[in-house]
Amino acid sequence: MLNSYMLMGEKDRLFSLAKGESNADLRSAAIHWLGISQGAEQLGQLYASEIDAKVKSGILNGLFIGGGARQLIAAAHSEKDIQLKKEAVRYLSMMNTKESADFLAELLK
């Protein structure tokens, strides 16, 4: 069902499930499919309000898959958990975008 939402471009439905689903497996799948469907804006919003580290890690992965460099940079800047911050930076290091290159260059200064 969730992959059907992705194929149909139903980012809003995927976002609703990623935000409000009580079943952890279904919620993780919605986050994954939202990343595949280029839902970086929605995942960025979700990351900002999420408190569970495992879910945040899944969101970071979705942002990487979906090319959400800007949202990964925001996560790296705001994240207090050092492991999640490292994960965001690691994903950024594998992206070939000007934003990610600029962010990494700034880290090295």
Secondary structure, 3 states (H helix, E strand, C coil): CHHHHHHCCCHHHHHHHHHHCCCHHHHHHHHHHHHHCCCHHHHHHHHHHCCCHHHHHHHHHHHHHCCCHHHHHHHHHHCCCHHHHHHHHHHHHCCCCHHHHHHHHHHHC
